Every structure is written in C-alpha cells, then in structure tokens.
Amino acid sequence: MIAVSILFGFLLTYQQSTAERYHLEGTMFVSDAGRAHGGFEFNAQYRAELNIERDSGVLRLTLEIGLGDTLDKHEYLVSNFKLRSEKISMKIDGFDVVLEWVESDLIWDHEYDNYYIASWGSDAPADEMRGAISPEIFPGLVSHYYVELRLRPT
C-alpha cells in the first residue's frame, strides 16, 4: 500500500510539472541609435511570440514595421524558463535573459504598462536599461543596437 501511495504521489507530481504551459505575446523593438528613441538608419519592431512547455520552448519574431528585416533568423530556442511575479528568467539560444515586471512604463508613455521587459543599448541612459538582454543574441543585429523585448502572458 505504501508503494502505491509513493507511486501515485510521484505520478501526480510528474503530471503537474509537465502540465506547465505558457503562451506569451508582445514585441521586440530594435534601434541602431543604441537607445530607445532616435535612430539613423535602422529601426524595427517585431511581433514576439513565446510558447513554453515545462521550462523550454520557442521564441518567434516576425517583422511588423521597420526599415527592412535585419534578423538572420526568426526562431530561437528557449530553455530554463522561470516565470515569477517580478521577473522572467530564461536562456535564449544559450544566452541568459531576464525580463523585469514593469507596472508603469515611462519610456513609451505607458504603452507597455504591465509587461515583462528587458532592454539594453550601447548609448541608453540607465533608466532605459531593464533586466538583462543583448543584441548579440539575435544574429543580424549589431552589438551597439538598442534592443527591447516586451512580453506578457495571454
């Protein structure tokens, strides 16, 4: 009887852990200015869609608007995904990424309130940098570009 209880407990725990599925949507903004506002030759916004099962999945980026599509690929493997109320942590193609919960987005005049956001740029002021992300994760982007990934569960 004890063996049956232990087996049932194991199966229940396994079933609960494998049932974790997430679907997140948002955008990724890219600018050659190295900061959120500006840009000389390249600005683009991509639709971002992240599907996770347990702790891994795929991030898909689709060009919505911009001066051409500079990305060499549009699908990225995601692993080590963890969703908490204050942040999302994961690896995108092996690179560490952390998106922070932003209740009040002052950079874009509240357009992205209540999103998880990661942003970085070579010329970005400190208040434009959130979480941890790099343009070098995304082949085709130049290392000094500003990149901002915004996601929220749907």
C-alpha positions as CSV (number, residue, x, y, z in Angstrom):
1,M,0.0,0.0,0.0
2,I,2.9,2.4,0.8
3,A,4.5,1.7,-2.6
4,V,1.2,2.5,-4.3
5,S,0.9,5.8,-2.4
6,I,4.5,6.7,-3.3
7,L,3.9,5.9,-6.9
8,F,0.7,7.8,-7.0
9,G,2.5,10.8,-5.4
10,F,5.3,10.6,-7.9
11,L,2.9,10.4,-10.9
12,L,0.8,13.3,-9.6
13,T,3.9,15.5,-9.1
14,Y,5.2,14.5,-12.6
15,Q,1.8,15.3,-14.2
16,Q,1.7,18.7,-12.5
17,S,5.2,19.6,-13.6
18,T,4.7,18.6,-17.2
19,A,1.4,20.5,-17.4
20,E,3.1,23.9,-17.1
21,R,2.4,25.7,-20.4
22,Y,2.8,29.3,-21.1
23,H,2.0,31.5,-24.1
24,L,3.4,35.0,-24.0
25,E,3.0,37.7,-26.7
26,G,4.5,41.1,-27.2
27,T,7.1,42.9,-29.3
28,M,10.8,43.4,-29.8
29,F,12.0,46.9,-30.7
30,V,15.4,47.4,-32.3
31,S,17.2,50.7,-33.0
32,D,20.6,51.5,-34.4
33,A,20.7,54.6,-32.1
34,G,21.8,52.5,-29.1
35,R,18.9,54.0,-27.1
36,A,15.1,53.8,-27.1
37,H,14.4,57.0,-29.1
38,G,16.3,58.0,-32.2
39,G,17.8,56.0,-35.0
40,F,19.8,56.9,-38.0
41,E,19.4,54.1,-40.5
42,F,17.6,51.2,-38.8
43,N,14.5,50.9,-36.5
44,A,12.2,48.0,-36.5
45,Q,9.5,46.4,-34.4
46,Y,8.9,42.6,-34.4
47,R,5.9,40.7,-33.1
48,A,7.2,38.4,-30.4
49,E,5.5,35.1,-29.5
50,L,6.9,32.7,-26.9
51,N,5.4,29.2,-26.3
52,I,6.7,27.3,-23.4
53,E,6.1,23.7,-22.2
54,R,7.5,23.0,-18.8
55,D,10.7,25.1,-18.9
56,S,11.6,25.2,-22.7
57,G,10.1,26.3,-25.9
58,V,10.5,28.7,-28.9
59,L,10.6,32.4,-29.3
60,R,9.3,33.6,-32.7
61,L,9.9,37.1,-34.1
62,T,8.0,38.4,-37.1
63,L,8.7,41.8,-38.6
64,E,5.8,44.2,-38.1
65,I,7.3,47.5,-39.2
66,G,10.7,48.8,-40.0
67,L,13.3,49.7,-42.5
68,G,13.9,46.2,-43.6
69,D,14.4,42.9,-41.7
70,T,18.0,42.6,-40.4
71,L,17.5,39.4,-38.5
72,D,19.2,36.3,-39.9
73,K,16.8,34.0,-38.1
74,H,13.3,34.3,-36.6
75,E,13.1,31.3,-34.2
76,Y,15.1,30.9,-31.1
77,L,15.3,28.0,-28.6
78,V,14.3,28.9,-25.1
79,S,15.4,26.9,-22.0
80,N,15.5,27.3,-18.2
81,F,12.2,29.3,-18.4
82,K,11.0,30.6,-15.0
83,L,8.1,32.9,-14.5
84,R,7.7,34.8,-11.3
85,S,5.6,37.8,-10.4
86,E,8.5,40.2,-10.5
87,K,10.5,38.7,-13.4
88,I,11.0,36.1,-16.1
89,S,14.4,34.4,-16.5
90,M,15.4,32.1,-19.3
91,K,18.1,31.3,-21.8
92,I,17.5,32.3,-25.4
93,D,19.8,30.2,-27.7
94,G,22.0,29.7,-24.6
95,F,22.2,33.4,-23.6
96,D,20.9,34.5,-20.2
97,V,17.9,36.9,-20.4
98,V,15.9,38.5,-17.6
99,L,12.7,40.4,-18.2
100,E,11.5,42.6,-15.3
101,W,7.9,43.3,-14.5
102,V,7.1,46.9,-15.4
103,E,3.9,48.2,-14.0
104,S,4.3,51.8,-15.3
105,D,6.3,52.2,-18.5
106,L,7.5,55.8,-18.7
107,I,9.9,55.2,-21.6
108,W,7.0,54.6,-24.0
109,D,4.4,56.8,-22.2
110,H,2.6,53.8,-20.6
111,E,2.2,51.9,-23.9
112,Y,3.8,48.8,-22.3
113,D,2.4,49.0,-18.8
114,N,2.1,45.6,-17.2
115,Y,4.6,43.8,-19.4
116,Y,7.8,41.9,-18.6
117,I,10.6,43.9,-20.3
118,A,14.3,43.5,-20.9
119,S,16.2,46.3,-22.7
120,W,19.8,47.3,-23.4
121,G,21.6,49.7,-25.6
122,S,25.1,51.0,-26.0
123,D,24.1,54.6,-25.6
124,A,21.0,54.1,-23.5
125,P,20.7,56.1,-20.2
126,A,20.4,54.0,-17.1
127,D,16.6,54.5,-16.8
128,E,16.2,52.8,-20.3
129,M,18.0,49.6,-19.2
130,R,15.9,46.9,-17.7
131,G,16.7,43.3,-16.9
132,A,19.3,41.5,-19.0
133,I,19.4,41.1,-22.8
134,S,21.9,41.7,-25.6
135,P,21.6,42.4,-29.3
136,E,24.2,39.7,-29.8
137,I,21.6,37.0,-29.0
138,F,19.9,37.8,-32.3
139,P,22.2,37.2,-35.4
140,G,21.9,40.1,-37.8
141,L,21.8,42.8,-35.1
142,V,24.9,44.9,-34.5
143,S,26.4,44.9,-31.0
144,H,25.7,48.6,-30.3
145,Y,22.0,48.4,-31.2
146,Y,19.3,49.1,-28.6
147,V,17.0,46.1,-28.2
148,E,13.9,45.9,-26.0
149,L,11.9,42.7,-25.6
150,R,8.4,43.1,-24.1
151,L,6.2,40.1,-23.2
152,R,3.1,39.2,-21.2
153,P,1.2,36.1,-20.7
154,T,-2.0,35.7,-22.7
